[in-house]
Amino acid sequence: MSGEERQGALTPNEREQQVIALVAQGLKNREVADAIGTTEHVVKNYLRGIYDKLGLWNRVELALWYEARKNEQTFRA
C-alpha cells in the first residue's frame, strides 16, 4: 500500500466529517445523534472509529484536530 493510498484510508468519510464537526462545536453525543438522525450508541461507535483512524484519544484532541484542518480542501465538514 502506498503512502497515498494509506492517507486516503485515514481520511474521515462524509458521515464521520459530520460527527467531527458537531463534536468540535461542543455538542454532546445525544445532540450529535439527534442532529444526524441516529442513536447515541451509533455516535459513540463513530467516535471510536474516528479516534482510531486519526490516532486521537478524546474529544478535545478531535476538536483541536478539526480546528487545525477545517479550512483545508481535504477536509470539508
DSSP file (Angstrom, degrees, kcal/mol; ACC not computed):
  #  RESIDUE AA STRUCTURE BP1 BP2  ACC     N-H-->O    O-->H-N    N-H-->O    O-->H-N    TCO  KAPPA ALPHA  PHI   PSI    X-CA   Y-CA   Z-CA
    1    1 A M              0   0    0      0, 0.0     2,-0.1     0, 0.0     0, 0.0   0.000 360.0 360.0 360.0 128.5    0.0    0.0    0.0
    2    2 A S     >  -     0   0    0      1,-0.1     4,-2.5     4,-0.0     5,-0.2  -0.335 360.0-109.2 -78.4 164.0    1.4    3.3   -1.0
    3    3 A G  H  > S+     0   0    0      1,-0.2     4,-2.4     2,-0.2     5,-0.2   0.854 120.4  55.1 -60.2 -34.8    1.5    6.4    1.3
    4    4 A E  H  > S+     0   0    0      2,-0.2     4,-1.9     1,-0.2    -1,-0.2   0.911 109.3  45.8 -66.2 -42.1   -1.1    8.0   -0.9
    5    5 A E  H  > S+     0   0    0      2,-0.2     4,-1.8     1,-0.2    -2,-0.2   0.916 112.5  51.3 -65.1 -42.9   -3.5    5.0   -0.5
    6    6 A R  H  X S+     0   0    0     -4,-2.5     4,-1.1     1,-0.2    -2,-0.2   0.912 108.4  51.5 -62.0 -42.5   -2.9    4.9    3.2
    7    7 A Q  H >< S+     0   0    0     -4,-2.4     3,-0.6     1,-0.2     4,-0.4   0.905 107.6  53.0 -60.8 -42.0   -3.6    8.6    3.5
    8    8 A G  H >< S+     0   0    0     -4,-1.9     3,-1.0     1,-0.3    -1,-0.2   0.874 106.7  52.5 -60.7 -37.0   -6.9    8.1    1.7
    9    9 A A  H 3< S+     0   0    0     -4,-1.8    -1,-0.3     1,-0.2    -2,-0.2   0.746 108.0  52.1 -70.6 -23.1   -7.9    5.4    4.1
   10   10 A L  T << S+     0   0    0     -4,-1.1    -1,-0.2    -3,-0.6    -2,-0.2   0.390  85.1 103.4 -95.4   3.6   -7.2    7.7    7.0
   11   11 A T  S <  S-     0   0    0     -3,-1.0    64,-0.0    -4,-0.4    43,-0.0  -0.746  81.1-112.9 -86.0 127.7   -9.4   10.5    5.7
   12   12 A P        -     0   0    0      0, 0.0    -2,-0.1     0, 0.0    -1,-0.1  -0.307  31.1-124.4 -59.4 138.5  -12.7   10.7    7.5
   13   13 A N     >  -     0   0    0      1,-0.1     4,-2.5     4,-0.0     5,-0.2  -0.183  35.5 -88.8 -74.9 178.0  -15.7    9.8    5.3
   14   14 A E  H  > S+     0   0    0      1,-0.2     4,-1.7     2,-0.2     5,-0.1   0.896 127.4  46.2 -59.1 -44.6  -18.6   12.2    4.9
   15   15 A R  H  > S+     0   0    0      1,-0.2     4,-2.2     2,-0.2    -1,-0.2   0.908 112.5  50.8 -66.2 -41.4  -20.6   10.9    7.9
   16   16 A E  H  > S+     0   0    0      1,-0.2     4,-2.9     2,-0.2    -1,-0.2   0.885 107.0  55.1 -62.7 -37.7  -17.5   10.9   10.1
   17   17 A Q  H  X S+     0   0    0     -4,-2.5     4,-2.4     2,-0.2    -1,-0.2   0.887 106.4  51.2 -62.2 -38.7  -16.9   14.5    9.0
   18   18 A Q  H  X S+     0   0    0     -4,-1.7     4,-2.2     2,-0.2    -2,-0.2   0.944 111.7  46.8 -62.0 -47.2  -20.4   15.5   10.1
   19   19 A V  H  X S+     0   0    0     -4,-2.2     4,-2.6     1,-0.2     5,-0.2   0.926 112.1  50.6 -61.1 -45.8  -19.8   13.9   13.5
   20   20 A I  H  X S+     0   0    0     -4,-2.9     4,-2.7     1,-0.2    -1,-0.2   0.926 110.2  49.5 -58.7 -46.7  -16.4   15.6   13.9
   21   21 A A  H  X S+     0   0    0     -4,-2.4     4,-0.9     1,-0.2    -1,-0.2   0.902 113.1  46.5 -62.1 -41.6  -17.8   19.0   13.0
   22   22 A L  H  <>S+     0   0    0     -4,-2.2     5,-1.9     2,-0.2     3,-0.3   0.903 113.1  48.3 -69.3 -41.1  -20.6   18.6   15.5
   23   23 A V  H ><5S+     0   0    0     -4,-2.6     3,-1.8     1,-0.2    -2,-0.2   0.904 108.1  55.7 -63.9 -40.5  -18.4   17.4   18.3
   24   24 A A  H 3<5S+     0   0    0     -4,-2.7    -1,-0.2     1,-0.3    -2,-0.2   0.758 101.0  59.0 -64.2 -23.6  -16.0   20.2   17.6
   25   25 A Q  T 3<5S-     0   0    0     -4,-0.9    -1,-0.3    -3,-0.3    -2,-0.2   0.535 125.2-104.6 -80.6  -6.3  -18.9   22.6   18.1
   26   26 A G  T < 5 +     0   0    0     -3,-1.8    -3,-0.2     1,-0.3    -2,-0.1   0.560  66.7 154.1  97.3   9.3  -19.2   21.2   21.6
   27   27 A L      < -     0   0    0     -5,-1.9    -1,-0.3     1,-0.1     2,-0.1  -0.431  41.0-124.4 -72.0 145.8  -22.3   19.0   21.1
   28   28 A K     >  -     0   0    0     -2,-0.1     4,-2.6     1,-0.1     5,-0.2  -0.402  31.8 -99.5 -80.9 165.0  -22.8   16.0   23.4
   29   29 A N  H  > S+     0   0    0      1,-0.2     4,-2.7     2,-0.2     5,-0.2   0.882 124.5  51.8 -54.7 -42.3  -23.3   12.6   21.9
   30   30 A R  H  > S+     0   0    0      1,-0.2     4,-2.3     2,-0.2    -1,-0.2   0.909 111.2  47.6 -62.0 -42.2  -27.1   12.7   22.3
   31   31 A E  H  > S+     0   0    0      2,-0.2     4,-2.1     1,-0.2    -2,-0.2   0.878 111.6  49.9 -67.7 -38.6  -27.1   16.1   20.5
   32   32 A V  H  X S+     0   0    0     -4,-2.6     4,-2.0     2,-0.2    -2,-0.2   0.935 110.3  51.3 -63.1 -45.5  -24.9   14.8   17.7
   33   33 A A  H  X>S+     0   0    0     -4,-2.7     5,-2.5     1,-0.2     4,-1.0   0.919 110.7  47.6 -58.3 -45.7  -27.2   11.8   17.3
   34   34 A D  H  <5S+     0   0    0     -4,-2.3     3,-0.3     1,-0.2    -1,-0.2   0.890 110.5  53.0 -62.4 -39.3  -30.3   14.0   17.1
   35   35 A A  H  <5S+     0   0    0     -4,-2.1    -1,-0.2     1,-0.2    -2,-0.2   0.842 118.0  34.5 -67.9 -34.1  -28.6   16.2   14.5
   36   36 A I  H  <5S-     0   0    0     -4,-2.0    -1,-0.2    -5,-0.1    -2,-0.2   0.403 113.0-112.4-104.6   3.2  -27.7   13.4   12.2
   37   37 A G  T  <5S+     0   0    0     -4,-1.0     2,-0.2    -3,-0.3    -3,-0.2   0.917  78.4  97.9  73.1  45.6  -30.7   11.2   12.8
   38   38 A T  S   <S-     0   0    0     -5,-2.5    -1,-0.2    -6,-0.1     2,-0.2  -0.703  72.6 -77.4-142.0-165.4  -29.2    8.2   14.6
   39   39 A T     >  -     0   0    0     -2,-0.2     4,-1.8     1,-0.1     5,-0.1  -0.618  32.0-116.8-102.5 163.0  -28.7    6.9   18.1
   40   40 A E  H  > S+     0   0    0     -2,-0.2     4,-2.3     1,-0.2     5,-0.2   0.866 116.0  57.9 -62.4 -36.8  -26.2    7.9   20.8
   41   41 A H  H  > S+     0   0    0      1,-0.2     4,-1.9     2,-0.2    -1,-0.2   0.904 105.4  49.3 -60.9 -42.4  -24.7    4.4   20.6
   42   42 A V  H  > S+     0   0    0      2,-0.2     4,-2.6     1,-0.2    -1,-0.2   0.895 108.9  52.8 -64.9 -40.1  -24.0    4.8   16.9
   43   43 A V  H  X S+     0   0    0     -4,-1.8     4,-2.7     1,-0.2    -2,-0.2   0.914 107.2  52.1 -61.7 -42.5  -22.3    8.2   17.6
   44   44 A K  H  X S+     0   0    0     -4,-2.3     4,-2.3     1,-0.2    -1,-0.2   0.899 109.9  49.3 -60.4 -40.2  -20.1    6.5   20.2
   45   45 A N  H  X S+     0   0    0     -4,-1.9     4,-2.3     2,-0.2    -2,-0.2   0.914 109.8  51.1 -65.0 -42.8  -19.1    3.9   17.6
   46   46 A Y  H  X S+     0   0    0     -4,-2.6     4,-2.8     1,-0.2    -2,-0.2   0.941 110.2  49.8 -56.8 -47.2  -18.4    6.6   15.1
   47   47 A L  H  X S+     0   0    0     -4,-2.7     4,-3.0     1,-0.2     5,-0.2   0.897 108.1  52.2 -62.6 -41.3  -16.2    8.4   17.6
   48   48 A R  H  X S+     0   0    0     -4,-2.3     4,-2.3     1,-0.2    -1,-0.2   0.939 113.5  44.8 -58.3 -46.0  -14.3    5.2   18.5
   49   49 A G  H  X S+     0   0    0     -4,-2.3     4,-2.8     2,-0.2    -2,-0.2   0.891 113.2  50.1 -65.0 -40.4  -13.6    4.6   14.8
   50   50 A I  H  X S+     0   0    0     -4,-2.8     4,-2.6     2,-0.2     6,-0.2   0.931 110.3  49.8 -64.2 -46.2  -12.6    8.3   14.2
   51   51 A Y  H  X>S+     0   0    0     -4,-3.0     5,-2.2     1,-0.2     4,-1.2   0.926 114.4  45.2 -58.9 -44.8  -10.2    8.3   17.2
   52   52 A D  H  <5S+     0   0    0     -4,-2.3     3,-0.3    -5,-0.2    -2,-0.2   0.927 113.5  49.5 -64.0 -45.1   -8.6    5.1   15.9
   53   53 A K  H  <5S+     0   0    0     -4,-2.8    -2,-0.2     1,-0.2    -1,-0.2   0.883 120.7  34.6 -62.1 -40.2   -8.4    6.3   12.3
   54   54 A L  H  <5S-     0   0    0     -4,-2.6    -1,-0.2    -5,-0.2    -2,-0.2   0.489 107.8-117.7 -96.9  -4.9   -6.9    9.7   13.3
   55   55 A G  T  <5 +     0   0    0     -4,-1.2     2,-0.2    -3,-0.3    -3,-0.2   0.866  66.4 140.5  70.7  36.3   -4.7    8.4   16.2
   56   56 A L      < -     0   0    0     -5,-2.2    -1,-0.2    -6,-0.2     3,-0.1  -0.662  44.9-155.5-109.7 165.6   -6.6   10.6   18.7
   57   57 A W        -     0   0    0     -2,-0.2     2,-0.3     1,-0.2    -1,-0.1   0.683  64.9  -1.3-112.7 -26.0   -7.6    9.9   22.3
   58   58 A N  S  > S-     0   0    0     -7,-0.1     4,-2.1     1,-0.1    -1,-0.2  -0.910  76.5 -82.8-158.5 179.6  -10.6   12.1   23.1
   59   59 A R  H  > S+     0   0    0     -2,-0.3     4,-2.8     1,-0.2     5,-0.2   0.833 119.8  55.9 -63.5 -35.8  -13.0   14.9   22.1
   60   60 A V  H  > S+     0   0    0      2,-0.2     4,-2.4     1,-0.2    -1,-0.2   0.946 109.7  45.2 -64.9 -47.5  -10.6   17.7   23.0
   61   61 A E  H  > S+     0   0    0      1,-0.2     4,-2.6     2,-0.2    -1,-0.2   0.892 113.2  52.2 -61.5 -38.3   -7.9   16.3   20.7
   62   62 A L  H  X S+     0   0    0     -4,-2.1     4,-2.6     2,-0.2    -2,-0.2   0.918 109.2  48.6 -64.3 -43.6  -10.6   15.8   18.0
   63   63 A A  H  X S+     0   0    0     -4,-2.8     4,-2.6     2,-0.2    -2,-0.2   0.902 112.8  47.9 -63.4 -40.9  -11.8   19.4   18.3
   64   64 A L  H  X S+     0   0    0     -4,-2.4     4,-2.0     2,-0.2    -2,-0.2   0.904 111.3  50.8 -66.0 -41.1   -8.2   20.6   18.0
   65   65 A W  H  X S+     0   0    0     -4,-2.6     4,-0.9     2,-0.2    -2,-0.2   0.922 112.1  47.9 -59.9 -45.0   -7.6   18.4   15.0
   66   66 A Y  H >X S+     0   0    0     -4,-2.6     4,-1.7     1,-0.2     3,-0.9   0.936 110.3  50.2 -62.7 -48.5  -10.7   19.7   13.4
   67   67 A E  H 3< S+     0   0    0     -4,-2.6     4,-0.3     1,-0.3    -1,-0.2   0.867 109.1  52.6 -59.7 -37.4   -9.8   23.4   14.0
   68   68 A A  H 3< S+     0   0    0     -4,-2.0    -1,-0.3     1,-0.2    -2,-0.2   0.739 122.9  28.9 -70.3 -21.8   -6.4   22.9   12.6
   69   69 A R  H X< S+     0   0    0     -4,-0.9     3,-1.9    -3,-0.9     6,-0.3   0.460  84.8 102.4-118.4  -2.5   -7.8   21.4    9.4
   70   70 A K  T 3< S+     0   0    0     -4,-1.7     7,-0.3     1,-0.3    -3,-0.1   0.724  87.5  46.7 -63.6 -21.2  -11.3   22.9    8.8
   71   71 A N  T 3  S+     0   0    0     -4,-0.3    -1,-0.3    -3,-0.1     2,-0.2   0.471  89.5 104.8 -97.1  -2.8  -10.0   25.3    6.2
   72   72 A E  S X  S-     0   0    0     -3,-1.9     3,-0.9     1,-0.1    -3,-0.0  -0.491  74.5-130.5 -75.9 148.4   -8.0   22.7    4.2
   73   73 A Q  T 3  S+     0   0    0      1,-0.2    -1,-0.1    -2,-0.2     3,-0.1   0.757 103.3  64.8 -69.1 -24.7   -9.5   21.4    1.0
   74   74 A T  T 3  S+     0   0    0      1,-0.2     2,-0.5    -5,-0.1    -1,-0.2   0.652 103.9  48.4 -76.8 -13.7   -9.0   17.8    2.0
   75   75 A F    <   +     0   0    0     -3,-0.9     2,-0.5    -6,-0.3    -1,-0.2  -0.948  63.7 171.3-130.7 113.4  -11.5   18.1    4.9
   76   76 A R              0   0    0     -2,-0.5   -59,-0.1     1,-0.1    -5,-0.1  -0.960 360.0 360.0-122.2 113.7  -14.8   19.6    4.3
   77   77 A A              0   0    0     -2,-0.5    -1,-0.1    -7,-0.3   -56,-0.1   0.416 360.0 360.0-107.3 360.0  -17.3   19.4    7.1
